[in-house]
Amino acid sequence: MLGFTADDVWTPLLQIGVGLAVIAAIIGIVVWRGRRRGSKTLAIDAALTVSGWWVTLSVLSAIFIVVKIFGTDWAEIASGSIWVPWPSELPCSDTDEVTAAVLQCGGGSITNITVANASLGLRALAAAAQLATLAFTTMPAAMIMVICFQTLRGRTFSHTVTRALTVGAVAVLVFGVASDLLGAIAAAAGLREVFPSDSEWYPGFSLSVTPLPFACALGLIALAAVFRQGLRLQQEKEALLKDTEGLV
């Protein structure tokens, strides 16, 4: 995910544009080299290159996340969302008599917090949430990489692809649900470690699971069924050709 923060809208837009331009440049280089070689699989080559870089960077990120558990004293919690009440000094209104723009009293959702001097348990919990999110978002790239690699080998419809898609569906479901749950638990645990139980910022545990992991897993299962059907048709065609050759 490409995400940046700044005081104005143009700076993050420019940074996102630079990131997209780098990706486009990588694809352009792959296509240019493929045309020089006379490749007829430019789209597959480009998809394999981008997905390969994606998986590689994710592995490096995972290593960095694990190192942070023991190499730092702070916990970065960026995968959860927790609802906390506003502090009493924040101006707000509960009446409808105000004519000017005013905040309605309530609370806010915190999605990114950093806890300094965090305990080892909190650092491990935050890392587990980040690793689950990283694995969940990397699975599509891993599936694309397997399909493209097998296609370039001339084995698009193979047991390797169908097994990879089935395993990927299970992994997407597990890591997606774990990402939702661990993120919320880590966020609540982080604030509980900072604030006393009588503080207005001391949160409860509010857990929820989005339908996205289930939808992604269902899509991968359906795709695995498509490739399995393609493998069966290919095997039937090959058997028919052998029978025909025997008759000739």
N, C-alpha and C positions, 0 to 999 in steps of 0.2 A: 504494500500500500504506500502511495506517495502522499505524505501529509506534512504541512509546514505551518508555522504560526508566526504572525507579525502584527504590527499595529495597523497596517494598511492592507487593503485587499490585493494590491498589485504585486507586492513582494512574494507572497506565497504562490500566486498564480504564475509568476515568472519562474520560481523554483520548480514548480510542478512541470512547467513547460520545458525547462532544461532537462528534467528527468525523463520526460517523454521523448525529447529529442535524442537523448543518449540511447534509449531503447530503439528508436527508429533508425539511428545510425548503425547500431549493431545488426539490425535486420537488413539494412541497405548493404552493408559490407558482405553479409552472407549471400544475398541475392546476386551481388556483383561478381563475387568469386564463383558462384554456381554457374552463372551465365558464361564466364570465361572457360569453365570446364565443360560447358555444354550439358549441364545437369538438367534433367527433366522433372526433378522433384524439388523445385525451389521453395515452394510453400512448406513442404515437410522439413527441408533442411533448416529453414528459418524457425519453424516451430520447435524443432529439436534443439537448436542453439539457444533460443530464449528460455525454454523450459529447463535446459541443462544449467544455464547460468542461475536461474531462479532457485533450483534445488541446491546448487553449490553455495550460493549466498545464504540460503536458509540453514544449511549445515554449519557454516561459519558462525551465523547468528546464534544457533543453538549452543555451540561451544562457548561463545562469549557470555551467554546467559548463565550457563553452569559455572563459569569462572567467577562471575559476579557474586554468586552465593558466598564464596569463601574469600574473595579478594576485596570486598567492599563492606562497609558497615551501614549501607542504606538499601532500602527496598523500593523498587520502582513498580508501581501497580498501575498498569495502563490498559488492562483488558476487562475491567469490571465497571459496573455502574451502580452507585449506591445513593439512595435518597437521604438527605440530611436536612434538618430544619434550618431556617435562616437565623443568624444571630439577632439578638434583641435590638441591637443598635442600627440594624438595616431599615431604612425608611420604607414603609409599605402601608397599604390601606385595605380594609375589609369592607368598606362601605361603597355604595354606588353614587354618593353625592359629589365625589371629586370629578371635576370636569377636565383637568389636565391629565397628561399621561403619568401614571404612577404604577409602581410594582404592586401586584396583588400579593398579600401575605400568604406565605406557604413555605416552600422549601426549594431545594435545588438538587440536581443530579451531578455527582462527582464521578468523572470517568478516568481522570489521570491524577494520581497523587504519588508523592515520594516521601517515604518515612526515613528520616535520618536516625542513626544509632538503633537500627532495627535489630530485633533478635534473630538468631539463626533460623528459628522456626518460621518467622515471617518472611525472611529472605528466601527460604526454600519454597514456601507456599506461593510467593509472588513469582518465583522462577518457574514453578510447575504450571501456573496459569499462563505465563508467557510461552512456555514450550508447547502447551496444548494448542494455543492460538496459532503459533508458528506452524505446527504440524498440520493443523486443519487447513490453513491457507496454502500450504505447500503441496497438499495431496493432488489438486488439479494439475499442477505442473508435472508432478511425478507420473501421473497417468498419461499425460500427453507425451512425455518423454518415452515411456514404454511403448506406446502405440506407434510413434514415429520411428523409433529404433527398429522395432519388429517389421514395420512396413518397408524400411530401406533394406532390410535383409530378405525381403520377399516373403515374409511370413505374417502378413496382416491378420489373417484369421488363424490363430494358433491358440493352443491351451495356455501358453504363457500370458497372452493378452487377457483372456477371459479370467484366469486366476488373479492376475494383477488388478483387474477392475473389481472383482469380487472382494478381494482383500482391501482394496482402496475404499470400497463402499463401507465396509465395517470400520475401517480406520477413520473415515470422515465422520461417521456417526459417533464413535467413541470420543474422538478428539474434539468434535464440535460441542457435544454435550458437556464434556469436561471443561472446555474453555469457558462456557457460560457459567457453570457452577463454581469453578475454581476462581474465576475472576471476581465474582460477587463475594465469595467467602474471603478472598485475600483483601479486598477493599474494606470489608467490615472489620476484619481482624486487624488491619493496619490502623484504622481509626480507634479501635478499642485499645490498641497498645499505646496510643498517644494520649487519649482523653480518659479521665476518670468516669466511673459508671454514673455519677450524678451530673455529668456535663450534658448540655443540650446537643452537643455534637456526638455523643456516644450512640452509635447506631445499633439497630437490630440486624438480623440476617434476613435479607429479602432475596430469595432465590427464584430464578425463572429460567426456562429453556426456550430458545427461539426455534421456529420450525425450519430454519435454514439447514441445519445438519441432516434432518430427516429428508428434506427435499433433495439435497445433494446426494445422499446415500441412495435414494430411490432412483435418481438419474443414472448413477453409476451402475446400479443393478440392472436397469433397463438396457444400458449400453453393453453390459456384459452379455445379456441375453441376445442382443443383436449380433455381437461378434460370435457367440456360440452358434447361432443359427447360420451365420456365414460360414463358419468352419464346417458345419454339417453338410451344407450345400456343396462346399468345395470338395469334401471327401466323397460325396455321392457322384460328383462330376468326374473326379479322378477314377473312381471305380468303374463308371460307365465307359470312360475312355479306354481303360485296360480291357474291359470285356469286348469293346468294339475292335481293338487291335487284335485280340485273340481270334475273332471271327474272320478278320481279313487274312 
